[in-house]
Structure formats: C-alpha cells, structure tokens
Amino acid sequence: MSSGNNIESEFLKLNSKNEWSAIFQISSRPYGEPTRDRTMELENFPKIRSESAKNSSPCTEALKPQNKNLNRYRDVSPYDHSRIVLGRGTTDYINANLIKIDKANRQYILTQGPLVNTVSHFWLMVWEQQSKAVLMLNKLVEKKQEKCYQYWPSKVGTEYVMMMEDVGLTLQYIEHQDHSYYLQRVLRLTDIKTKNSREILQFHYTTWPDFGVPSSPTAFLEFLRKVRDAGVLEPTVGPAVVHCSAGIGRSGTFCLVDSCLVLVIDDKTNVEWDALVTTPNAYLDPNLIEFHSKIEKFGLNSVDVKEILYEMRSYRMGLIQTPEQLRFSYQAIIEGAKQLLDPNSSPQENHISPVENEAGDAVASDSDDDGPPPPPPPRMDSLKKQNGTPIDRPLPNIPKSVSLNEFTYEGDSDEVRGRGFLPTGDFRRNVKVQSGVTFSGKCGVAAFR
C-alpha cells in the first residue's frame, strides 16, 4: 500500500518547487526550462493526466443519440464498465459511476448535477442503490450560470411533494438544519406502488468554489466528520451519491480525501503500531513524544495518494480537475490524519461566511464555474492572484509546529468556463416537465428569490 514516501514530505517537496501543475498536466516537464536534476526528480512523479489516459475506457452508452441530452457536459461521460444502470423507467442510462476503493472498503456513486430532465433518474438511482445520503458540493447557481437543477421540493411540508410518475417515486422535504458553511436536509423518498419509504440525508456544502478549493481544510474536514458521523459512508449501507456540477472535480476531491484518511488509520499491519494503539491513554501523556511521532510516521507513510487517485480515475474520468484541487487534497489528508491519529488534537475554527439564504444555492456566487476538465493552463508567469501577486511563488517552508490549515490557496483562473448549462425555471403547481416529474408546490431556482 505504501509508496515509501511520507505524504507530508511529498507535499512540501512539490510545494516548494511549484511542481503541482507539472505533475498534474500531460506535459513531460514543468513550464520553463528545468535543470537536469529537477527533470530527473519529476520522473519519479508520473503525470496524473497522462497516466490516467493509459487506462481510459469506452463510454459507448453516453454517446448514443438518445442519451446525449442526458449529459450536462458533452465531454464528461461515464465509463460503460462502471456506470450505474437504472432498473425501471423509460431509460437505463444516467451519467453516474460506481467508484470502488477496495483497500479502504469504500464505495461512492459520483454523478453530475441533475438536469431538469434527469431528476427522476437521479432519485431512482438513489432508491435502487439503497443510498442513505446525497452529498452536494456546489450551489444551484454560480456566477449566474445554472450548475445543477433543484432536484428537491422548495419548501418543507406535506403539501409540497415532488411526483415522479415515470419512475414511480415521490419526494418530500421533511426538515433542514442550517450550518455556517453547509446545510443538512432530510428528504423522504417513497415508492408509489409499494408505499415503502426511506429517509435520505442531503449534506449540501455551500462554500466550495468550483475549479478552486476551500480556503483551508478546517471547515471541509468538519463537514467530512459530520458526514461520517451520520454513518452514510459505511459499507453496511448503499453507496453515498456524491455530486457537484460535472461530478468530477469537487466530487473527486471529497472521495480522495475520505478514502486516504480511511487508509491512514486502517493500516495496522505493523506490530509496533498495534502495541501503540493498545497503550491505555498514551496520547494523553505529553511526555510520550515518541508515541506521537510514531503514530504520525505510520499513518502518513501508509498511503500513496496518487495511486488511490489513479484507481478512482479508472472508474470515472477526470476526477480532480486542477492542480489546486490535488494540492488541497494533500493538505486536507495531512491535517485530517493528524487529527484522526492523535485524539488529543482538535482543529481550530476557521471563519466561514454564512450562506446567503435558506438553501444557500440561488444566489450568484463569485466562485469559478463548474464544467468538464479544463484545458492545460497558461504559462505559470501569466497566472495572477486578484492582488496581482503571481501564484507560482514558492510558499514558505512549513515548520513542524505550524498547522497546515494556516495556509490558504486560491482557485483557478476565471478564464476556465463550462458548457451545456440549461436555463433556470420557475415550475409551479402541477406542471409536468420532460422527465415526468410533477411538482406539487412551487419548485425551482426562482423559489428562493
């Protein structure tokens, strides 16, 4: 399992030389003219995109004429071998893949943000796969562009019911809890024929810019902890449905961090590790410095992040869209590992602006847009932060005593844009749309304005 490289050491090495873009892109060398020693060092880090391209798979079903309008983006398609196959209704196709990380005993369904004509397909997938949760990592509207159609009723109450006659399901909005950077909703999904019902949890992260990253790992790790505490990622339940707009960037980042953190604490093959974790209250003794250092050593040496990413990409194309998302994944894994492996540590609260409204998703965001994998970026010297400072300037070395969550990173350039958006709509009582969904009550983006 281990590559022999400490995750934190690898992070610092790549960060100090600004090699995230070089490692991520297909290019065989970083921008500029590297020295011979630097080129030789980079040969030890296979390029993410080029290595993934070697294992690409057919997407025959996605390209069939009858399925093209079921894809949000024309160049983000599900592989045939891992696609979710619907069991009833007018089609068996949905742009979604089952991701299996056997070493971590984790399964996820990664999918695009539903379109107006795929809402019923989305909920049929949740029903048939026996998923207990939906993890939504985007807003409905970002920069005045629709990123995802609202696939749940706009208000809580029995009088607001979403009827999906083409797949024989109904959906009710039961309750919600509003947190500073995410919302938790409880939805009730019912089979019309059998009257069987299930409660589905929706965790809606509202402060993650697409093609970008959260300002620090702190809030993201707290969100991940809340999701885990709900038990919806456990192997005893159906796979959680994870989506952003394309279902590859933010969604891939979430799954990579979660899987790697599972592996960090599950690698117990070392006898000395077993002895350490069975020492009663060892972590409470500040004098046991050796205990802390060994915990960190075993945990951060036990996972090859790129290997897990390659494995994930063999199930769905393009997971992790930008070098910044890859860098943030490392940062979150390192910080999360330290929190998980040392129960005596606690994360510091990070200031997050509250969401603008109940759903946090109808207000135009200043975040970057979602879409298919972006083209290779411009030369590094042309990329600027908002204050004009080049983003390719090396970050300072991180002292051992400094928490990684003190560092923040910017998202990608505004020049990257997605395609294939559908206009927003205001669907009122008993209006059927193309997918066979009938909204009882007012639904749609306009309901939040």
NUMARBA-884212 format. One record per residue (C-alpha): residue in three letters; residue number from 1; x, y, z. Coordinates in nm, 4 decimals, m for minus. Each point is the difference from the previous one (the first is absolute). Layout:
% residues N
  aa   i        x        y        z
 Ala NUM        X        Y        Z
...
***
This chain:
% residues 449
  aa   i        x        y        z
 Met   1   0.0000   0.0000   0.0000
 Ser   2   0.2716   0.2427   0.0910
 Ser   3   0.2209   0.1615  m0.2602
 Gly   4   0.2722   0.0543   0.2567
 Asn   5  m0.0564   0.3760  m0.0175
 Asn   6  m0.1346   0.1990   0.2895
 Ile   7  m0.3044   0.1952  m0.1201
 Glu   8   0.1039   0.3165   0.1810
 Ser   9   0.3556  m0.0165  m0.1337
 Glu  10  m0.1337  m0.0495  m0.3515
 Phe  11  m0.2361   0.2953   0.0441
 Leu  12   0.2795   0.2297   0.1169
 Lys  13   0.2313  m0.1111  m0.2794
 Leu  14  m0.2551   0.0644  m0.2738
 Asn  15  m0.1117   0.3247   0.1600
 Ser  16   0.3465   0.1455   0.0451
 Lys  17   0.0794  m0.0416  m0.3707
 Asn  18  m0.3406   0.0952  m0.1376
 Glu  19  m0.0357  m0.3341  m0.1740
 Trp  20  m0.3721  m0.0643   0.0486
 Ser  21  m0.0876   0.1055  m0.3545
 Ala  22   0.2894  m0.1964  m0.1451
 Ile  23  m0.1044  m0.3156   0.1833
 Phe  24  m0.3661   0.0433  m0.0846
 Gln  25   0.0265   0.0812  m0.3702
 Ile  26   0.0917  m0.2215  m0.2937
 Ser  27   0.3149   0.2033  m0.0616
 Ser  28   0.3212  m0.1953   0.0580
 Arg  29   0.1632   0.2963   0.1693
 Pro  30  m0.1039   0.3069   0.1963
 Tyr  31  m0.0415   0.3361  m0.1672
 Gly  32   0.3331   0.1680  m0.0599
 Glu  33   0.3326  m0.1748  m0.0411
 Pro  34   0.0707  m0.2262   0.2973
 Thr  35   0.3445  m0.1097   0.0975
 Arg  36   0.1055  m0.3573  m0.0668
 Asp  37  m0.0335  m0.0849   0.3701
 Arg  38  m0.3501   0.1432   0.0141
 Thr  39  m0.1053  m0.1941  m0.3101
 Met  40   0.1315  m0.3222   0.1527
 Glu  41  m0.1930   0.0698   0.3198
 Leu  42  m0.3228   0.0484  m0.1945
 Glu  43   0.0429  m0.3386  m0.1663
 Asn  44  m0.0795  m0.1525   0.3393
 Phe  45  m0.3454   0.1621  m0.0089
 Pro  46  m0.2084  m0.1389  m0.2895
 Lys  47  m0.2216   0.2638  m0.1605
 Ile  48  m0.3567  m0.0348   0.1234
 Arg  49  m0.1739   0.0574  m0.3311
 Ser  50   0.2339  m0.1975  m0.2226
 Glu  51   0.0047  m0.2984   0.2350
 Ser  52  m0.3796   0.0054   0.0275
 Ala  53  m0.0357   0.0192  m0.3787
 Lys  54   0.1746  m0.3364  m0.0313
 Asn  55  m0.2902  m0.1642   0.1837
 Ser  56  m0.2934   0.1803  m0.1618
 Ser  57  m0.3049  m0.2113  m0.0828
 Pro  58  m0.2849   0.0115  m0.2540
 Cys  59  m0.3000   0.2269   0.0563
 Thr  60  m0.2269  m0.1556  m0.2617
 Glu  61  m0.3304   0.0487   0.1816
 Ala  62   0.0582   0.3686   0.0676
 Leu  63   0.0569   0.0688  m0.3693
 Lys  64  m0.3189  m0.1627  m0.1246
 Pro  65  m0.2329   0.2586  m0.1604
 Gln  66  m0.2825  m0.0645   0.2473
 Asn  67   0.2322   0.0651   0.2954
 Lys  68   0.1845   0.3118  m0.1119
 Asn  69  m0.2570   0.2377   0.1491
 Leu  70   0.0390  m0.1800   0.3332
 Asn  71   0.3601   0.1218   0.0373
 Arg  72   0.0677   0.3418   0.1500
 Tyr  73   0.3373   0.0306  m0.1754
 Arg  74   0.0810  m0.1567  m0.3338
 Asp  75   0.3507  m0.1061   0.1016
 Val  76  m0.0773  m0.1448   0.3443
 Ser  77  m0.1421  m0.3482  m0.0543
 Pro  78  m0.0274  m0.3080   0.2226
 Tyr  79   0.2110  m0.3031  m0.0838
 Asp  80  m0.2127  m0.2933  m0.1130
 His  81   0.1576  m0.2505   0.2382
 Ser  82  m0.0823   0.1960   0.3169
 Arg  83  m0.3097   0.1973  m0.0975
 Ile  84  m0.3142  m0.0242   0.2118
 Val  85  m0.2715  m0.1879  m0.1897
 Leu  86  m0.3562   0.0993   0.0879
 Gly  87  m0.2458  m0.2834   0.0460
 Arg  88  m0.3311   0.1583  m0.0943
 Gly  89  m0.1446   0.2983  m0.1787
 Thr  90   0.0450   0.1132  m0.3585
 Thr  91   0.3800  m0.0285  m0.0068
 Asp  92   0.2743  m0.1914   0.1784
 Tyr  93   0.2526   0.2817  m0.0497
 Ile  94   0.1257   0.2605   0.2449
 Asn  95   0.3318   0.1844  m0.0002
 Ala  96   0.1332  m0.1672   0.3143
 Asn  97   0.2697  m0.2498   0.0963
 Leu  98   0.0560  m0.2284   0.2955
 Ile  99   0.3461   0.0624   0.1469
 Lys 100   0.1512  m0.2848   0.2021
 Ile 101   0.3050   0.0416   0.2214
 Asp 102   0.0327  m0.3544   0.1296
 Lys 103   0.3012   0.0705   0.2223
 Ala 104  m0.2041   0.2589   0.1886
 Asn 105  m0.3221  m0.2038  m0.0161
 Arg 106  m0.1674   0.3065  m0.1490
 Gln 107  m0.2497   0.0390  m0.2843
 Tyr 108  m0.1393   0.3236  m0.1400
 Ile 109  m0.2315   0.0881  m0.2852
 Leu 110   0.1355   0.3054  m0.1815
 Thr 111  m0.2416   0.1778  m0.2289
 Gln 112  m0.0692   0.3309  m0.1697
 Gly 113  m0.2363   0.2576   0.1444
 Pro 114  m0.3474  m0.1034  m0.1184
 Leu 115  m0.1535   0.1654  m0.3054
 Val 116  m0.3682   0.0893  m0.0172
 Asn 117  m0.0575  m0.3171  m0.2053
 Thr 118   0.2063  m0.2316   0.2222
 Val 119  m0.1421   0.0769   0.3464
 Ser 120  m0.2113  m0.3165   0.0067
 His 121   0.2954  m0.2086  m0.1235
 Phe 122   0.2111   0.1420   0.2829
 Trp 123  m0.2491  m0.0969   0.2697
 Leu 124  m0.0610  m0.3410  m0.1554
 Met 125   0.3746  m0.0600   0.0257
 Val 126  m0.0047   0.1013   0.3681
 Trp 127  m0.2921  m0.2368   0.0599
 Glu 128   0.1348  m0.3005  m0.1897
 Gln 129   0.3542   0.0317   0.1376
 Gln 130  m0.1408   0.0349   0.3544
 Ser 131   0.2059   0.3108   0.0611
 Lys 132  m0.0505   0.1683   0.3359
 Ala 133   0.1431   0.3381  m0.0920
 Val 134   0.0598   0.2492  m0.2766
 Leu 135   0.3075   0.2223   0.0309
 Met 136  m0.0411   0.3204  m0.2007
 Leu 137   0.3175   0.2059  m0.0364
 Asn 138  m0.1208   0.2880  m0.2179
 Lys 139  m0.2647   0.2714  m0.0061
 Leu 140  m0.2877  m0.0137  m0.2443
 Val 141   0.1167   0.3237  m0.1593
 Glu 142   0.3588   0.1234  m0.0136
 Lys 143   0.0982   0.3183  m0.1819
 Lys 144  m0.3499   0.0249  m0.1436
 Gln 145   0.0344  m0.3395  m0.1655
 Glu 146  m0.2121  m0.2981   0.0940
 Lys 147   0.2276  m0.2752   0.1302
 Cys 148  m0.2678  m0.2416   0.1184
 Tyr 149  m0.3782  m0.0139  m0.0238
 Gln 150  m0.1800   0.0082   0.3351
 Tyr 151  m0.0939  m0.3635   0.0477
 Trp 152  m0.1905   0.0286   0.3307
 Pro 153  m0.3172   0.1898   0.1016
 Ser 154   0.0548   0.3655   0.0798
 Lys 155  m0.1798  m0.0052   0.3357
 Val 156  m0.0450  m0.2271   0.2983
 Gly 157  m0.3442  m0.1548   0.0356
 Thr 158  m0.2322  m0.2709  m0.1246
 Glu 159  m0.1719   0.2378  m0.2417
 Tyr 160   0.3239   0.0384  m0.1976
 Val 161   0.0520  m0.3377  m0.1626
 Met 162   0.2083  m0.0848  m0.3035
 Met 163  m0.1827  m0.2618  m0.2085
 Met 164   0.2190  m0.2116  m0.2301
 Glu 165  m0.2551  m0.2149  m0.1767
 Asp 166   0.2372  m0.1312  m0.2669
 Val 167   0.2014  m0.1841   0.2666
 Gly 168  m0.2760  m0.0465   0.2586
 Leu 169   0.1472   0.2142   0.2784
 Thr 170  m0.0961   0.3028   0.2068
 Leu 171   0.2235   0.2319   0.2014
 Gln 172  m0.0778   0.2138   0.3053
 Tyr 173   0.2156   0.2590   0.1755
 Ile 174  m0.0209  m0.0867   0.3715
 Glu 175   0.2409   0.2344   0.1789
 His 176   0.3300   0.1833  m0.0227
 Gln 177   0.2802   0.1234   0.2230
 Asp 178   0.1926   0.3113  m0.0999
 His 179   0.3711   0.0037   0.0858
 Ser 180   0.2474   0.2745  m0.0816
 Tyr 181   0.1475  m0.1667  m0.3089
 Tyr 182  m0.2321  m0.2902  m0.0762
 Leu 183  m0.3647  m0.1011   0.0247
 Gln 184  m0.1409  m0.3342   0.1057
 Arg 185  m0.3377  m0.0977  m0.1406
 Val 186  m0.2220  m0.2986   0.0741
 Leu 187  m0.2001  m0.1227  m0.2998
 Arg 188  m0.2527  m0.2826  m0.0155
 Leu 189   0.0034  m0.2173  m0.3119
 Thr 190  m0.3071  m0.2213  m0.0498
 Asp 191  m0.0794  m0.2775  m0.2463
 Ile 192  m0.3473   0.0775  m0.1365
 Lys 193  m0.0908  m0.3654  m0.0593
 Thr 194   0.1258  m0.1635   0.3202
 Lys 195  m0.0364   0.3075   0.2279
 Asn 196   0.3426  m0.0786   0.1453
 Ser 197   0.1883   0.3122   0.1097
 Arg 198   0.3571   0.0891   0.0876
 Glu 199   0.1483   0.3106   0.1512
 Ile 200   0.2939   0.1350  m0.1975
 Leu 201   0.2518   0.2441   0.1481
 Gln 202   0.1328   0.2733  m0.2237
 Phe 203   0.3216   0.1733   0.1078
 His 204   0.0336   0.3184  m0.2048
 Tyr 205   0.3426   0.1696   0.0152
 Thr 206  m0.0620   0.3590  m0.1104
 Thr 207   0.3407   0.1709   0.0170
 Trp 208   0.2203  m0.1993  m0.2378
 Pro 209   0.0945   0.1854  m0.3230
 Asp 210   0.0205  m0.2200  m0.3045
 Phe 211   0.3362  m0.0450  m0.1706
 Gly 212   0.1162   0.1365   0.3353
 Val 213   0.0346  m0.1194   0.3554
 Pro 214  m0.1308   0.0977   0.3441
 Ser 215   0.2049   0.2673   0.1728
 Ser 216   0.1406  m0.2561   0.2442
 Pro 217  m0.0559  m0.3663   0.0895
 Thr 218  m0.1605   0.0789   0.3359
 Ala 219  m0.3609   0.0497  m0.1084
 Phe 220   0.0255  m0.2738  m0.2625
 Leu 221   0.1283  m0.2517   0.2555
 Glu 222  m0.2788   0.0939   0.2391
 Phe 223  m0.2499  m0.0562  m0.2826
 Leu 224   0.1576  m0.3393  m0.0704
 Arg 225  m0.0210  m0.0871   0.3697
 Lys 226  m0.3714   0.0841   0.0086
 Val 227  m0.0614  m0.2175  m0.3049
 Arg 228   0.1950  m0.2874   0.1536
 Asp 229  m0.1757   0.0337   0.3349
 Ala 230  m0.3326  m0.0485  m0.1776
 Gly 231   0.1185  m0.3477  m0.1046
 Val 232  m0.0853   0.0561  m0.3671
 Leu 233   0.3458  m0.0999  m0.1280
 Glu 234   0.0116  m0.3342   0.1773
 Pro 235   0.0166  m0.3227  m0.2067
 Thr 236  m0.3173  m0.1258   0.1698
 Val 237  m0.2151   0.2517  m0.1909
 Gly 238  m0.0345   0.0882  m0.3652
 Pro 239   0.2662   0.2242  m0.1539
 Ala 240  m0.0413   0.3712   0.0613
 Val 241  m0.0815   0.2069  m0.3081
 Val 242   0.2582   0.2785  m0.0407
 His 243  m0.0416   0.2772  m0.2544
 Cys 244   0.1076   0.3485  m0.0968
 Ser 245  m0.0881   0.1255  m0.3488
 Ala 246   0.2087  m0.2310  m0.2183
 Gly 247   0.0531  m0.2570   0.2748
 Ile 248   0.3775  m0.0119  m0.0352
 Gly 249   0.1794   0.2981   0.1602
 Arg 250  m0.1374   0.0750   0.3437
 Ser 251  m0.1571  m0.3472   0.0156
 Gly 252   0.3319  m0.1675  m0.0759
 Thr 253   0.1765   0.2119   0.2607
 Phe 254  m0.2471  m0.1019   0.2706
 Cys 255   0.0320  m0.3715  m0.0769
 Leu 256   0.3796   0.0088  m0.0266
 Val 257   0.0397   0.1673   0.3392
 Asp 258  m0.2522  m0.2283   0.1700
 Ser 259   0.1501  m0.3208  m0.1427
 Cys 260   0.3558   0.0984   0.0861
 Leu 261  m0.0957   0.0906   0.3569
 Val 262  m0.1657  m0.3411   0.0377
 Leu 263   0.3232  m0.1645  m0.1122
 Val 264   0.2124   0.2170   0.2282
 Ile 265  m0.1690  m0.1360   0.3116
 Asp 266  m0.0708  m0.3518  m0.1300
 Asp 267   0.3587  m0.1014  m0.0782
 Lys 268   0.0594  m0.2123   0.3119
 Thr 269   0.2247  m0.2699  m0.1406
 Asn 270   0.3009   0.1225   0.1920
 Val 271   0.0406  m0.1715   0.3384
 Glu 272   0.1411   0.3141   0.1569
 Trp 273  m0.3062   0.1928  m0.1153
 Asp 274  m0.2260  m0.2539   0.1708
 Ala 275   0.1984   0.0380   0.3190
 Leu 276  m0.0307   0.3767  m0.0145
 Val 277  m0.3728   0.0157  m0.0498
 Thr 278  m0.0622  m0.2439   0.2850
 Thr 279   0.1955   0.2106   0.2489
 Pro 280  m0.2690   0.1437   0.2329
 Asn 281  m0.0292   0.3791  m0.0244
 Ala 282   0.3464   0.0246  m0.1514
 Tyr 283  m0.0937   0.3029  m0.2074
 Leu 284  m0.0989   0.1897   0.3168
 Asp 285   0.3544  m0.0006   0.1356
 Pro 286   0.1862   0.3012  m0.1473
 Asn 287   0.3303  m0.1647   0.0886
 Leu 288  m0.0580  m0.2861  m0.2434
 Ile 289   0.1422   0.1890  m0.2962
 Glu 290   0.1181  m0.3247  m0.1571
 Phe 291  m0.3577  m0.1287  m0.0015
 His 292  m0.1236   0.3037  m0.1918
 Ser 293   0.2839  m0.0125  m0.2517
 Lys 294  m0.0509  m0.3703  m0.0688
 Ile 295  m0.3741   0.0424  m0.0477
 Glu 296   0.0639   0.2742  m0.2539
 Lys 297   0.2748  m0.1988  m0.1702
 Phe 298  m0.2065  m0.3146  m0.0462
 Gly 299  m0.3124   0.1859  m0.1089
 Leu 300   0.1542   0.2395  m0.2503
 Asn 301   0.2265  m0.2696  m0.1439
 Ser 302  m0.2837  m0.2456  m0.0574
 Val 303  m0.1724   0.1589  m0.2996
 Asp 304   0.1019   0.0851  m0.3556
 Val 305  m0.2363   0.2851  m0.0898
 Lys 306   0.0679  m0.0143  m0.3737
 Glu 307  m0.0571  m0.3761  m0.0078
 Ile 308  m0.3451   0.0471   0.1545
 Leu 309  m0.0771   0.2783  m0.2476
 Tyr 310   0.0999  m0.2221  m0.2941
 Glu 311  m0.2269  m0.2723   0.1356
 Met 312  m0.2904   0.2429   0.0319
 Arg 313   0.0576   0.1298  m0.3535
 Ser 314  m0.0292  m0.3524  m0.1360
 Tyr 315  m0.3700   0.0140   0.0968
 Arg 316  m0.0859   0.3567  m0.1090
 Met 317   0.1921   0.2340  m0.2251
 Gly 318   0.1704   0.3195   0.1078
 Leu 319  m0.0311  m0.0234   0.3778
 Ile 320   0.1852   0.2957   0.1548
 Gln 321  m0.0073   0.2729  m0.2648
 Thr 322   0.2795   0.2372   0.0969
 Pro 323   0.3443   0.0053   0.1619
 Glu 324  m0.1517   0.2107   0.2790
 Gln 325  m0.2530  m0.2716   0.0805
 Leu 326   0.2793  m0.2573   0.0130
 Arg 327   0.2053   0.2225   0.2287
 Phe 328  m0.2998   0.0599   0.2263
 Ser 329  m0.0604  m0.3765   0.0157
 Tyr 330   0.3519  m0.0532   0.1336
 Gln 331  m0.0436   0.2840   0.2460
 Ala 332  m0.3323  m0.1345   0.1295
 Ile 333   0.1329  m0.3561   0.0274
 Ile 334   0.2999   0.1157   0.2024
 Glu 335  m0.2034   0.2190   0.2334
 Gly 336  m0.2752  m0.2603   0.0308
 Ala 337   0.2481  m0.2770   0.0717
 Lys 338   0.1498   0.1968   0.2852
 Gln 339  m0.3455   0.0556   0.1482
 Leu 340  m0.1041  m0.3636  m0.0410
 Leu 341   0.3233  m0.1589   0.1149
 Asp 342   0.0439   0.2249   0.3018
 Pro 343  m0.3327   0.0200   0.1872
 Asn 344   0.1488   0.2657   0.2282
 Ser 345   0.0113   0.2504  m0.2847
 Ser 346  m0.2924   0.2157  m0.1075
 Pro 347  m0.0369   0.2145  m0.3108
 Gln 348  m0.0221   0.3755   0.0306
 Glu 349  m0.3180   0.1650  m0.1191
 Asn 350   0.0341   0.1675  m0.3362
 His 351  m0.2066   0.3063  m0.0788
 Ile 352  m0.2551  m0.0802  m0.2690
 Ser 353  m0.2559   0.2497  m0.1215
 Pro 354  m0.3565  m0.1192   0.0604
 Val 355  m0.2122  m0.1037  m0.2941
 Glu 356  m0.2149   0.2692  m0.1510
 Asn 357  m0.3375  m0.1708   0.0320
 Glu 358  m0.1738  m0.3151   0.1157
 Ala 359   0.1364  m0.2122  m0.2824
 Gly 360   0.3189   0.1901  m0.0590
 Asp 361  m0.0271  m0.0851  m0.3647
 Ala 362  m0.2130   0.2515  m0.1901
 Val 363   0.2296   0.2960   0.0455
 Ala 364   0.2630   0.0536  m0.2651
 Ser 365   0.3415  m0.0891   0.1302
 Asp 366   0.3375   0.1523  m0.0730
 Ser 367   0.1492  m0.3453  m0.0247
 Asp 368   0.1336  m0.1488  m0.3184
 Asp 369  m0.2318  m0.1933  m0.2232
 Asp 370  m0.0330  m0.3741  m0.0196
 Gly 371   0.0433  m0.1975  m0.3153
 Pro 372   0.2044  m0.2624  m0.1752
 Pro 373   0.3729  m0.0412   0.0638
 Pro 374   0.1695   0.3309  m0.0878
 Pro 375   0.2593   0.0327  m0.2773
 Pro 376   0.3685   0.0258   0.0941
 Pro 377   0.0498   0.3271   0.1886
 Pro 378   0.1902   0.3001  m0.1364
 Arg 379   0.3613   0.0526   0.0908
 Met 380   0.0453   0.0282   0.3720
 Asp 381   0.1387   0.3527  m0.0208
 Ser 382  m0.3295   0.1200  m0.1489
 Leu 383  m0.2182  m0.1263   0.2827
 Lys 384  m0.0679   0.2701   0.2571
 Lys 385  m0.1812   0.0296   0.3250
 Gln 386  m0.2558   0.2772   0.0365
 Asn 387   0.2566   0.2247   0.1630
 Gly 388   0.2438  m0.0512  m0.2871
 Thr 389   0.2363  m0.2324   0.1837
 Pro 390   0.1097  m0.3002  m0.2100
 Ile 391  m0.1431  m0.3217   0.1392
 Asp 392   0.3026  m0.2027  m0.1043
 Arg 393   0.2171   0.1570   0.2682
 Pro 394   0.1281  m0.2753   0.2343
 Leu 395  m0.1817  m0.0167   0.3296
 Pro 396   0.2151   0.0207   0.3127
 Asn 397   0.1162  m0.3223   0.1577
 Ile 398  m0.2477  m0.1240   0.2558
 Pro 399   0.1556  m0.0289   0.3472
 Lys 400  m0.0729  m0.3148   0.1932
 Ser 401  m0.1937   0.2011   0.2574
 Val 402  m0.2289   0.1727  m0.2504
 Ser 403  m0.3341  m0.1530  m0.0959
 Leu 404  m0.0510  m0.0392  m0.3726
 Asn 405  m0.3424   0.1593   0.0253
 Glu 406   0.1673   0.3402   0.0350
 Phe 407   0.0785   0.0006  m0.3717
 Thr 408  m0.2636   0.0949  m0.2541
 Tyr 409  m0.0128  m0.0487  m0.3742
 Glu 410  m0.1842   0.1713  m0.2806
 Gly 411  m0.2147  m0.1666  m0.2640
 Asp 412   0.0681  m0.0101  m0.3704
 Ser 413  m0.0233   0.2886  m0.2421
 Asp 414  m0.3379   0.1388  m0.1019
 Glu 415   0.0973  m0.0783  m0.3586
 Val 416  m0.1074  m0.3618   0.0418
 Arg 417  m0.3662  m0.0424  m0.0865
 Gly 418  m0.2405  m0.2913  m0.0250
 Arg 419  m0.2578  m0.0671  m0.2682
 Gly 420  m0.3424  m0.1515  m0.0346
 Phe 421  m0.1919   0.1926   0.2648
 Leu 422  m0.3781  m0.0015  m0.0071
 Pro 423  m0.2014   0.3117   0.0847
 Thr 424  m0.1545   0.0252   0.3428
 Gly 425  m0.3729  m0.0325   0.0325
 Asp 426  m0.2961   0.0700   0.2242
 Phe 427  m0.2200  m0.3107   0.0065
 Arg 428  m0.3283   0.0447   0.1840
 Arg 429  m0.2739  m0.2308   0.1161
 Asn 430  m0.0703  m0.3102  m0.2070
 Val 431   0.2234   0.0910  m0.2915
 Lys 432   0.1592  m0.3034  m0.1604
 Val 433   0.3465   0.0315  m0.1452
 Gln 434   0.1789  m0.2210  m0.2480
 Ser 435   0.1154  m0.2611   0.2501
 Gly 436  m0.3513  m0.0778   0.1166
 Val 437   0.0467   0.1885   0.3271
 Thr 438  m0.3026   0.1843   0.1351
 Phe 439   0.0619   0.2666   0.2597
 Ser 440  m0.2757   0.0484   0.2548
 Gly 441   0.0897   0.3402   0.1329
 Lys 442   0.2467   0.2524  m0.1338
 Cys 443   0.3425  m0.1403  m0.0850
 Gly 444   0.3010   0.1185  m0.1901
 Val 445   0.2709   0.2594   0.0412
 Ala 446  m0.2421   0.2928  m0.0068
 Ala 447  m0.1653  m0.1293   0.3176
 Phe 448   0.2959   0.1254   0.2034
 Arg 449  m0.0104   0.3560  m0.1288
***
